[in-house]
Every structure is written in C-alpha cells, then in structure tokens.
Amino acid sequence: MKSCLALFSGERSRLSSAPRRRPALTLAWLGALVCTLLACAAQAAPTCYRYGGAWENNIPNKLYLYFPTAADASFPNYPQSCGTPVSPAQPFNVSDLDSGIGTTGQLRNGVFDVVTDAYCEFNVQVRQSTANPDAFFIPDPRRNVVAVGSDSGGCFGVAQNYSNQIDLGDTHPADHARVWGGSYPTGCGAATEGALEGGNSTLTRWANAIGSTSAHEAGHNYGLQHGDDSFIHTGEDNRFHHIMPSATLPGESAPVPDCTFRASPRHFSDTTFSILAHNIGLVSQTMGNWDFVNPNAGSATQLRMEVLSTAASLTLTYWWNGVWSPWSAPSVSGVIGTTTFQGTVYNRFHVTWNAGKAWEARNNPGTAQTPGLVPSGATFHIGAEFNGSHYYDPDPYIIREVVLLNGGTTLPLQPRMAGYDNGSLDMSSGDFIMRFFSFDSPLILKDLTIHELPRKITLDSMQFGMEMKTWDGQPVIPWRTTKLGDFSVTKDGIRIPVRNLFQEGHNVFIVHGRDNPKDASQGGAEENPDTPGSISVDLFPSTTVYVTATVIDPSVHYKDPKTGEDKVAESLLFYQFAGKRERRPLTGQVKGLIRLKVACTDLTTRQSLAADMSENLWDCTSAGLSASVGDSINVIVKGVFNGEQNAAGELPLQGTVEGMKVQKVVCTNLTTRASANANLDEAGNWNCQVDKFSVKAGDSINVIAKGVIN
C-alpha cells in the first residue's frame, strides 16, 4: 500500500509489481482531443439541478478539470510521497484505459458530470479544459486546477501541499491537484480489480472512479482532511460511499474505499459537506416555500412578493415547480427603491409569479385547475431559492409583503406572511437570533420549529409531511430539532434565540490530532490522523437552518370552497437559510508609530478592509471583518516611527494582536530596506526591537503579523 503526502492529501492505490496486460492502444477521435472548454461543457450532462445558468459565471470559485492533450511540464511539480512526479501533467486518452467504453470526449464529460454533481450545492463552478487554466490570458484568481491524466502513478491522486500540509482553510487562491486515471484498476488491489474490468468496465463506472478521485483531491484544496470523514452521522450511509475517506479504521482492510465503491457514485458526508459550506459557502443561501390561500371572492392571476435585502441584486437559482403551484418560474426585479426598517437601509425587490402552468389546489387534490388562475378559497404552494453575494456574511433577506392580483389589479384581501430574516449571531452573548415581524395587523406564529441541518434539503422536501432529502435523494437527519411553540407577532417584532455558540458550540468542531467532542447526534468518537492542531468547523448554528410554522391572521376570513365553512386565513411557512460564519473579534494596539494605518486580510474568505482606528488602538471586527475560527489572517501595520522614549529610555516599536494565534511578525523599515522577525510571545505581543534592526524618528515602518483566528 502506497500512501500520499503522509495521508494528508492523496487517494491511495495498490499497484501490482507484476506486469499486466493493458487494453490495446487505439487512436482517439481528433475532435475529442481538440475539444475546447465551452464545447466540452456543452456536451456534458450533469444531473445537478442548478447546472447551466448564466449566473454561474459569477461564482468566484472555479474548479478546473484539466485534461492535457500533450505532456505539460508547466504544471506545478509540488512535493508528494506517491513516488510519481506530479509534473509533467500527462495526456488523458481513453485508449490508455479501455477504448471499448467510448471516446475520450465522452469520458471527459462523464468525469465532469461526476465532479459537477459532487459540488452541486457549493459556491463552486466546475469547468473542464484541454488547455492549462494557469496559462489563460486572464487566469481566474480563485482556481482549483485538477490535472487528470490517463497515466498511472503511485496514488490515484494527490493534492498540492504547503510545507507538508494541504490548503487548510482554503487560504491559497490558486491550488493544484493531480489524478492518475491509469492507476485504475491495478491500484485497486487484487480483491477489487474486477470492479473496472470485463463487464464492469463501462463508461459510467470509469467516470465515477476518476471523477470521485478528482472531487476528493479538489476537496483537499478546499481544506478537507481524511479524518473529517472518520465517523458516520446518524442516518448516513456507509462511509465508503463518501468522497473523502482514505485512512483505514480498526476492523477495516486497505485500500479504503476499495474500487467497488470507487466505481459507484460517491458524495460528501454530512461532516465534510458542513466543513465545505463553512470554507467555500453554499450557492443558494436563502430558500423559501409557502402555502397560501386566496381569501377573496374573485380569482387571482399572479402573486407578487416584496423582498428587502442589503444586497445590490437578487439572483434566483431555483424555484418550486410542483403540482400545487399555479405558476412556473417567477421573475425577479432589479432594485425598485429603498426603505429603512429598524435602522437599516434595505433595497426593495419584487418577485412575481404570473406564468401559468397546469396545477391542482392543495385543498382540492385530483381536480385540475385553470393554469395560472387561483379561484376563491383555493390553497396553493410556491417556492424559490436565492444566491448570496457574500458567502462569508450572507446578505439578510426580509419578506415584507405578499400581494395577490387579478391582471394588474390588487385584490382587496391578501394572504398574510410574517416578515422574517435569516438570523444573526451576536458575538457578545453568543446567541443566534431570528427576528419575526408583522408589517400590518398582529399575526400568530403557531408551532414554530427549528431544524439544524448538516446539509441543504430540496424545495420539494420543504413541505409538511415530506421526508427531508438532498437534491440527489440522500436522506437528511437534523443535528437537532427544537419546537419553540406559539408567538404573537406585532409591528415591533420579536427576537427568538435559536442557540448559543458559547454554551452549546458547533455541531462540527474537529481539532485534528487529539480526541474530539462527540458526534452531536450519536456520541461516536472521532479520530483524526491529519494535520495536528488544525481545526475544522461548520457554520453556526448549522450548515442550514430549516424553519417551519403556521402564520395566522385573525382579521382575515374566507369561505372554504368545498364546505362553505368560514375559516381564518392561514399560511404555511417553510424557510431554509445558510448558517453563519462566526465573526470572531480581531483587535490590537500599536506603540511607536504616528500616521498609523492598519489593514486586515482574511486569506480564507479573501475579505480585506481597513481597521477602525482610535489613536493607537485598531479594530477590524467593528470595521466589518467576518473572520471565523481557523481562518488565516494577515494584519498589516503602516506608519512613521515617532522616536519617542518610554520611561526606561527605550524607543518602543511594539504592539499586540488579540483574537488570533499569531505565528509570525515581520518588521520592515521601508526607509532603510532592513527587515527582521519580531520577538513574539504566546499572548500575541510583538516587539520589533531586535538585533540588527534599527529605526530612527521619521522612518517609514511596515509590520505584517500572520496567524490563525482562535
């Protein structure tokens, strides 16, 4: 058994020492070899529900599957322990594997489909290319390049490493990985080589094997470690169906997972899904489903919802298109104005459903209704998902009003829905708080229930009586479910604490290299044989928060179309939103500089800003930095040395950083070009007064402190 990067970043293979007969080499179709990026993507057919939208080009994280057509020595030759050089990246040709399964282009597309589906829910756009993405005229700044060859190596794949570590916390904007497709099937070990031979050698199975290895190595570049997948959350399937496992656990035989599983569909586990959501974000951050009733005597032909957000635009990523909805995809307006609500200025958007389709009323199932027309007393269901612009600090969305119209005429009675936000984390108290409002007469919020989920569930699942499932059919078991009860909601609004970070902590909090807290639902111990001291966490209070409630307006009544009974208008709320990255405080002090400026850069999120200053005190958190546990940080201090002596006759040039584990501080005299490492203690206090580093009044000074949020 050959390991890769000391079990840090490679999928292992078992290579036989005896020579084996390989499938005969044949010529691949020339058209498949010269397939361009756009042409390849156009022929692919991933099942990911959101694939293909033009808005995906705005996603900042690009995951490139690079299929060379010739040996590429420009690909980075980073260190590895597989025994096979990473560079040159070798060509990808199906004839090196099994020419009977299809063309090179078909296998490329199959691998692309597998990886796209694996990252379907994340803030990642998967692309494929036969040219090196590093050599593009304008390379994507945040790119994860996986070179896939059909050659064989000592591993199935290996990710780029930095000082023998993977890209913990995804701090490097451009990462690389290498996949050796030719390591299949001989790397599987004698027991499972047949998983990709004979009748099992199919296009689909080869795409699963190479694609899941590509997703695995890309996962390392996004900060995932093997130990993140060392236990199973309640209700999950076999861990060998997951993408990240590699190291064996007691009672298992190597290699893990074997090729029976590698050639089958794999997906991220609850734990690795949660960590990825924290590291790179979810593509859909706000998801809503609603049951409404038309309380008017006349029919409605459209519904308009006003949404408030601090975002500059509202991007629709998906919508509910089931049988209970009278309309298909809604339209989303640009900013139609602004409004101030509870001290915050919000942009106003209209989301309008008016494109009719075949449907049935929920309270009259089995009876076809007129497309796009909601008769009096009929209950219907709609839903939509929205993409956020900042995954590290999701934009708040507030539902302000719901309006039924007939043509362009507003109907006299309206279904009521409470206004609500997507929660906020109060770092002074540790409380995660949701707010609910009524923009008109008082409402009753009945049976309010909060589900903390390890992964996103579909809009189809967001209905009463429906099983919680992912887009690809995996069951989802909440970390915890809390029934909060009934509430009266007025214009003043109510604040409801959901969970406390300081008292209850994360559902996923793994400190690698030591015993860890137990699984939030099961109590299984976690073993993490990866980078000692590194931390993996999820969003707070969970990857997504799923809220259900009945909203009652006692002032609005309607007649049931079947019974004629007078009823109070009720609407059903099914709301799901992404959890938050905790905003840990990052502050400090500097002595010895005038004209002081401080800037903070979160290398994990790429957020960079100038600190708030108060004389020699600086505060990046109050300036808006959203730094979470484990984020890599650079603090840059600039100023002019004042030359003032302290009581001891010294010329101090020193400071402190609070809120992060400071790993290194470098002092540079820009006037003399001299540079030195500062003295540093465990509390984050630094001092530039070291040997061979001198300063005098008027010198321009630059200090850079590097570390990790603790």
Buried (B, 14 or more C-beta within 10 A) or exposed (E): EBBBBBBBBBBBBBBEEEEEEEBEEEEBEEEBBEBEBEEBBEBBEBEBBBBEBEBBEEBBBBBBBBBBBEEBEEBBBBEBBBEBEBBBBBBBBBBBBBBEBBBBBBBBBBBBBBBBBBBBBBBBBBBBBBBBBBEEEEBBEBBBBBBBBBBBBBBBBBBBBEEEBBBBBBBBBBBBBBBBBBBBBBBBBEEBBBBBBEEBBBBBBBBBBBBBBBBBBBBBBBBBBBBBBBBBBBBBEEBBBBBBBBBBEEEBEEBBBBBBBBBBBBBBBBBBBBBBBBBBBBBBBBBBBBBBBBBBEBBBBBBBBBBBBBBEBBBBBBBBBBEBBBBBBBEBBEBEEEEEBEEEEBBBBBBBBBBBEEBBBBBBEEEEBEEBBBBBBBBBBBBBBBBBBBBBBBBBBBBBBBBBBBEEEEBEBBBBBBBBBBBBBBBEEBBBBBBBBBBBEBBBBBEBEBBBBBBBBBBBBBBEEEEBBBBBEBEBBBBBEBEBEEBEBEEEBBEBEBBBBEEBBBBBBBBBBEEBBEBBBEEEEBBBBBBEEBBBBBBBBBBBBBBBBBBBBEEBEBBBBEEEEEBEBBBBBBBBBBBBBBBBBBBBBBBBBEEBBBBBBBBBBBBBBBBBBEEBBBBBBEBBBBBBBBBBBBBBBBBBBBBEEEEEEEBBBBBBBBBBEBEEBBBBBEBEEBBBEBBBEEEBBBBBBEEEBEBEEEBBBBBBBBBBBE
